Structure formats: structure tokens, C-alpha cells
Amino acid sequence: MAARSPSFWLLIAVVVVTAIMVHPSFAALFTVPVDLALIVALRWAARREGQLEERALRVPLKRGCA
């Protein structure tokens, strides 16, 4: 993919910008995957942070002779 010419990427950019200018709802189609990825990343980070906090609250059990 990286071997494609710059004119190919310019053509893609022109098509995207033109689609957004012609009908603004196309902008939503292009940003929805990014938004979904950010939501998934945020949920993952929050879950991980919650698990770390739960582990910090647990009292470690001491085994052996006391």
C-alpha cells in the first residue's frame, strides 16, 4: 500500500473532501470508525483502571506461621 504513488493518495483525499462538501453526512461515515475505536479504547482503559483499583483494595493474605 505504501508503494502507491502520491497522486493516488491525492485522488483519495479529493474524493473524500468532495463527498463531504456535497453531502455532510459523508463526514459521519468517515468519522464513525474512529469514534468507535476511541469508545472501545476508553472502555478498555476504564475497565483496566477499575481492576487495578480493586486489586489495591484487597488485603493480601499472609500464609505460614504467624
MDAnalysis code that builds the backbone (N, CA, C; Angstrom):
import MDAnalysis as mda
import numpy as np

u = mda.Universe.empty(198, n_residues=66, atom_resindex=np.repeat(np.arange(66), 3), trajectory=True)
u.add_TopologyAttr("name", ["N", "CA", "C"] * 66)
u.add_TopologyAttr("resid", np.arange(1, 67))
u.add_TopologyAttr("resname", ["MET", "ALA", "ALA", "ARG", "SER", "PRO", "SER", "PHE", "TRP", "LEU", "LEU", "ILE", "ALA", "VAL", "VAL", "VAL", "VAL", "THR", "ALA", "ILE", "MET", "VAL", "HIS", "PRO", "SER", "PHE", "ALA", "ALA", "LEU", "PHE", "THR", "VAL", "PRO", "VAL", "ASP", "LEU", "ALA", "LEU", "ILE", "VAL", "ALA", "LEU", "ARG", "TRP", "ALA", "ALA", "ARG", "ARG", "GLU", "GLY", "GLN", "LEU", "GLU", "GLU", "ARG", "ALA", "LEU", "ARG", "VAL", "PRO", "LEU", "LYS", "ARG", "GLY", "CYS", "ALA"])
u.atoms.positions = np.array([
    [0.810, -1.185, 0.000],
    [0.000, 0.000, 0.000],
    [0.859, 1.258, 0.000],
    [1.943, 1.233, 0.742],
    [2.793, 2.411, 0.832],
    [3.515, 2.668, -0.479],
    [3.549, 1.670, -1.358],
    [4.257, 1.831, -2.620],
    [3.432, 2.585, -3.662],
    [2.211, 2.909, -3.353],
    [1.380, 3.625, -4.319],
    [1.878, 5.049, -4.472],
    [1.602, 5.607, -5.628],
    [2.105, 6.949, -5.917],
    [1.353, 8.000, -5.112],
    [1.990, 9.147, -4.883],
    [1.320, 10.230, -4.146],
    [0.054, 10.717, -4.840],
    [0.000, 10.615, -6.158],
    [-1.197, 11.066, -6.861],
    [-2.405, 10.196, -6.505],
    [-2.165, 8.924, -6.207],
    [-3.251, 8.045, -5.787],
    [-3.843, 8.535, -4.467],
    [-2.983, 8.869, -3.494],
    [-3.455, 9.348, -2.195],
    [-4.111, 10.718, -2.329],
    [-3.597, 11.539, -3.245],
    [-4.226, 12.837, -3.504],
    [-5.621, 12.639, -4.092],
    [-5.766, 11.691, -4.985],
    [-7.067, 11.383, -5.568],
    [-8.040, 10.926, -4.475],
    [-7.584, 10.060, -3.580],
    [-8.434, 9.603, -2.485],
    [-8.859, 10.782, -1.616],
    [-7.921, 11.664, -1.297],
    [-8.234, 12.832, -0.466],
    [-9.234, 13.747, -1.158],
    [-9.090, 13.948, -2.449],
    [-10.014, 14.802, -3.200],
    [-11.409, 14.193, -3.211],
    [-11.501, 12.895, -3.391],
    [-12.804, 12.227, -3.400],
    [-13.476, 12.351, -2.036],
    [-12.708, 12.177, -0.972],
    [-13.268, 12.272, 0.377],
    [-13.755, 13.687, 0.652],
    [-12.924, 14.677, 0.361],
    [-13.305, 16.074, 0.613],
    [-14.508, 16.463, -0.234],
    [-14.541, 16.035, -1.475],
    [-15.674, 16.352, -2.341],
    [-16.954, 15.708, -1.814],
    [-16.860, 14.470, -1.357],
    [-18.039, 13.790, -0.814],
    [-18.556, 14.518, 0.417],
    [-17.661, 14.995, 1.260],
    [-18.077, 15.720, 2.457],
    [-18.716, 17.052, 2.079],
    [-18.173, 17.719, 1.077],
    [-18.735, 19.007, 0.661],
    [-20.105, 18.824, 0.009],
    [-20.261, 17.759, -0.780],
    [-21.528, 17.534, -1.469],
    [-22.611, 17.151, -0.469],
    [-22.280, 16.271, 0.459],
    [-23.269, 15.838, 1.434],
    [-22.572, 15.661, 2.775],
    [-22.832, 16.533, 3.737],
    [-22.110, 16.479, 5.022],
    [-22.268, 15.170, 5.793],
    [-23.298, 14.399, 5.510],
    [-23.444, 13.136, 6.246],
    [-22.322, 12.161, 5.904],
    [-21.636, 12.386, 4.792],
    [-20.494, 11.533, 4.471],
    [-19.387, 11.704, 5.505],
    [-19.306, 12.889, 6.109],
    [-18.309, 13.114, 7.153],
    [-18.548, 12.157, 8.316],
    [-19.803, 11.922, 8.640],
    [-20.129, 10.993, 9.723],
    [-19.684, 9.570, 9.361],
    [-19.838, 9.196, 8.110],
    [-19.423, 7.855, 7.691],
    [-17.923, 7.658, 7.861],
    [-17.161, 8.729, 7.652],
    [-15.714, 8.618, 7.771],
    [-15.250, 8.696, 9.220],
    [-16.011, 9.356, 10.080],
    [-15.565, 9.514, 11.465],
    [-16.128, 8.449, 12.405],
    [-17.153, 7.734, 12.008],
    [-17.746, 6.713, 12.881],
    [-16.732, 5.634, 13.282],
    [-15.936, 5.085, 12.366],
    [-14.959, 4.073, 12.814],
    [-13.960, 4.623, 13.831],
    [-13.540, 5.863, 13.652],
    [-12.608, 6.467, 14.608],
    [-13.289, 6.625, 15.965],
    [-14.529, 7.098, 15.956],
    [-15.269, 7.256, 17.209],
    [-15.448, 5.919, 17.918],
    [-15.794, 4.896, 17.176],
    [-15.977, 3.576, 17.777],
    [-14.674, 3.057, 18.382],
    [-13.576, 3.268, 17.678],
    [-12.280, 2.832, 18.205],
    [-11.942, 3.575, 19.494],
    [-12.234, 4.867, 19.550],
    [-11.964, 5.639, 20.760],
    [-12.849, 5.180, 21.924],
    [-14.107, 4.866, 21.642],
    [-15.002, 4.381, 22.693],
    [-14.514, 3.043, 23.237],
    [-14.114, 2.146, 22.354],
    [-13.606, 0.842, 22.785],
    [-12.341, 1.022, 23.624],
    [-11.444, 1.897, 23.194],
    [-10.213, 2.139, 23.945],
    [-10.519, 2.743, 25.316],
    [-11.485, 3.645, 25.372],
    [-11.853, 4.263, 26.637],
    [-12.448, 3.238, 27.599],
    [-13.330, 2.371, 27.094],
    [-13.923, 1.332, 27.944],
    [-12.856, 0.365, 28.445],
    [-11.914, 0.004, 27.575],
    [-10.844, -0.902, 27.964],
    [-9.988, -0.273, 29.057],
    [-9.636, 1.013, 28.896],
    [-8.811, 1.695, 29.893],
    [-9.557, 1.812, 31.228],
    [-10.848, 2.116, 31.174],
    [-11.631, 2.244, 32.404],
    [-11.746, 0.898, 33.113],
    [-11.953, -0.164, 32.365],
    [-12.046, -1.491, 32.969],
    [-10.720, -1.873, 33.614],
    [-9.622, -1.598, 32.918],
    [-8.305, -1.921, 33.464],
    [-8.028, -1.115, 34.728],
    [-8.373, 0.163, 34.709],
    [-8.169, 1.006, 35.885],
    [-9.009, 0.508, 37.064],
    [-10.247, 0.095, 36.794],
    [-11.105, -0.438, 37.845],
    [-10.548, -1.717, 38.438],
    [-10.020, -2.583, 37.591],
    [-9.433, -3.820, 38.090],
    [-8.213, -3.546, 38.953],
    [-7.404, -2.578, 38.555],
    [-6.219, -2.235, 39.347],
    [-6.620, -1.657, 40.704],
    [-7.689, -0.848, 40.716],
    [-8.153, -0.291, 41.988],
    [-8.702, -1.385, 42.899],
    [-9.425, -2.349, 42.326],
    [-9.937, -3.454, 43.131],
    [-8.799, -4.270, 43.727],
    [-7.768, -4.495, 42.952],
    [-6.618, -5.251, 43.465],
    [-5.936, -4.491, 44.589],
    [-5.884, -3.165, 44.485],
    [-5.236, -2.360, 45.519],
    [-6.038, -2.384, 46.823],
    [-7.359, -2.568, 46.734],
    [-8.197, -2.570, 47.929],
    [-8.133, -3.893, 48.689],
    [-7.780, -4.964, 48.006],
    [-7.735, -6.279, 48.644],
    [-6.572, -6.347, 49.632],
    [-6.836, -6.967, 50.755],
    [-5.790, -7.165, 51.751],
    [-5.078, -8.466, 51.403],
    [-3.764, -8.405, 51.242],
    [-3.064, -9.653, 50.908],
    [-3.092, -10.624, 52.082],
    [-3.306, -11.889, 51.783],
    [-3.353, -12.922, 52.815],
    [-1.921, -13.370, 53.131],
    [-1.647, -13.444, 54.406],
    [-0.320, -13.911, 54.830],
    [-0.435, -15.402, 55.133],
    [0.397, -16.163, 54.532],
    [0.363, -17.599, 54.759],
    [1.586, -18.017, 55.556],
    [1.424, -19.054, 56.303],
    [2.532, -19.557, 57.095],
    [2.310, -19.297, 58.572],
    [3.337, -19.474, 59.339],
    [3.232, -19.283, 60.781],
    [3.258, -17.816, 61.120],
    [2.375, -17.465, 62.055],
    [2.337, -16.052, 62.459],
    [2.784, -15.896, 63.886],
])
